[in-house]
């Protein structure tokens, strides 16, 4: 194509050379148009986007027209119109350059990155300041509320800000400083997706106790013997309310079906919807003639609180998730419910440390097995020691096709996770599927157990779930399915 | 990393579009897919970069799509 263009232009110029003055003008104009078109095509191929290509083109046209104007002026020909057009072209170039610079600066802000740097127990940030200065990196303590006596690892974690250009070299430099730095990891962002509505599944509810109008769309209640559990819960009183912490996208704390048991927190708004869905499954007020039922009979057993680890755009960081876990521990959560995770042979150290801190502080941590139809040991944080790992079953009580298996891990359990109805922000209700749904069902049950018997520790809680659980056809790969009625009665019997 | 796989809609965790290989490998674009590629079964050639993330979807390997075209 290039060769054809050059030959065509050369032919035009040769013809023009031998042509009369009258014939030369259109030939030169055709040559000019061809050159302009060739230049435009070349620029659009040369630049990755339209803006810099047009900017370069307007600059070259402007300069070219200035040359032409100068040439005409030298030969006493009218040059002002050409000069005028050239000036406009250069002005357009300057404007586009300004827009481009603004866009670039916006892009650059997206290229900032943060590292989580854990120092040794007896080291201070001053000792790595030289490295940080070398790369122009800023820093702040990741978890200022955690002291060295509370947790030797988390108290020494710093958020170090840099740019993607410097990230690798800074990381290498920090990792090389083995005297002062114990661990470095990238504070990765997190991705989310918009919820959509699902089909409803009506079931026969003749004779059930609850007056919640949507209970006929909650097949999971029957599957886990929740109706029977409600009959029992009607006859007993909790020692105290258990606090279930939902670490997610926030929770719509004003939703009609959870408002009265929701403990206000910075996470009481949920633009995304995922966290509200989980919260409803854990603790929606039951037998209140509103919406759905959970195991929270008349709202007497569980209070729900939310920690927003993920932002409204569906992005978060390792640090924000770890911070949410620590905030839940600070607020004395009995159960921490984490319907989140990612593929990883081992959990990021900061999250693992935070979960271990929670377990040491008497919280029961319940996490999703994941939705990749693979072994949950390759999924974090389900592969953190001490957590209860929840897989999902469908209405046939078979392993949900998407559910990860969990029996390679220490504390596997399963619960319904397909077409599960729960809360949607704004007073609405929606069905969703995933191990994110089965997880808060288990968290709600653990909450009720601890409200009736607060002395139960994480190991005892899991043993009760396991021993009272129903053996299913797929239990070999996803563990037993919770039996709410039996588990609650067993918890009371252990008082 | 270059992969040649199919676009699939996954009806879980609220629903999302992922990239599924014949060998069962799963890739989840962290920034989603361009609208024109959200077509069930569409065969695509994708250049991706693996990213280690945590999210609510928990499906496959999170990736950043560097380029994508129909196969």
Boltz contact constraints between the chains, C-beta under 6 A:
constraints:
  - contact:
      token1: [A, 188]
      token2: [B, 52]
      max_distance: 6.0
  - contact:
      token1: [A, 188]
      token2: [B, 53]
      max_distance: 6.0
  - contact:
      token1: [A, 190]
      token2: [B, 53]
      max_distance: 6.0
  - contact:
      token1: [A, 190]
      token2: [B, 54]
      max_distance: 6.0
  - contact:
      token1: [A, 190]
      token2: [B, 55]
      max_distance: 6.0
  - contact:
      token1: [A, 191]
      token2: [B, 30]
      max_distance: 6.0
  - contact:
      token1: [A, 191]
      token2: [B, 55]
      max_distance: 6.0
  - contact:
      token1: [A, 192]
      token2: [B, 55]
      max_distance: 6.0
  - contact:
      token1: [A, 192]
      token2: [B, 56]
      max_distance: 6.0
  - contact:
      token1: [A, 193]
      token2: [B, 14]
      max_distance: 6.0
  - contact:
      token1: [A, 193]
      token2: [B, 16]
      max_distance: 6.0
  - contact:
      token1: [A, 193]
      token2: [B, 57]
      max_distance: 6.0
  - contact:
      token1: [A, 195]
      token2: [B, 14]
      max_distance: 6.0
  - contact:
      token1: [A, 196]
      token2: [B, 14]
      max_distance: 6.0
  - contact:
      token1: [A, 196]
      token2: [B, 15]
      max_distance: 6.0
  - contact:
      token1: [A, 274]
      token2: [B, 56]
      max_distance: 6.0
  - contact:
      token1: [A, 340]
      token2: [B, 54]
      max_distance: 6.0
  - contact:
      token1: [A, 340]
      token2: [B, 56]
      max_distance: 6.0
  - contact:
      token1: [A, 341]
      token2: [B, 58]
      max_distance: 6.0
  - contact:
      token1: [A, 342]
      token2: [B, 53]
      max_distance: 6.0
  - contact:
      token1: [A, 342]
      token2: [B, 54]
      max_distance: 6.0
  - contact:
      token1: [A, 343]
      token2: [B, 61]
      max_distance: 6.0
  - contact:
      token1: [A, 344]
      token2: [B, 52]
      max_distance: 6.0
  - contact:
      token1: [A, 368]
      token2: [B, 58]
      max_distance: 6.0
  - contact:
      token1: [A, 370]
      token2: [B, 58]
      max_distance: 6.0
  - contact:
      token1: [A, 371]
      token2: [B, 12]
      max_distance: 6.0
  - contact:
      token1: [A, 371]
      token2: [B, 58]
      max_distance: 6.0
  - contact:
      token1: [A, 371]
      token2: [B, 59]
      max_distance: 6.0
  - contact:
      token1: [A, 372]
      token2: [B, 26]
      max_distance: 6.0
  - contact:
      token1: [A, 372]
      token2: [B, 59]
      max_distance: 6.0
  - contact:
      token1: [A, 372]
      token2: [B, 60]
      max_distance: 6.0
  - contact:
      token1: [A, 402]
      token2: [B, 12]
      max_distance: 6.0
  - contact:
      token1: [A, 432]
      token2: [B, 14]
      max_distance: 6.0
  - contact:
      token1: [A, 433]
      token2: [B, 12]
      max_distance: 6.0
  - contact:
      token1: [A, 434]
      token2: [B, 12]
      max_distance: 6.0
  - contact:
      token1: [A, 434]
      token2: [B, 13]
      max_distance: 6.0
  - contact:
      token1: [A, 436]
      token2: [B, 13]
      max_distance: 6.0
  - contact:
      token1: [A, 436]
      token2: [B, 56]
      max_distance: 6.0
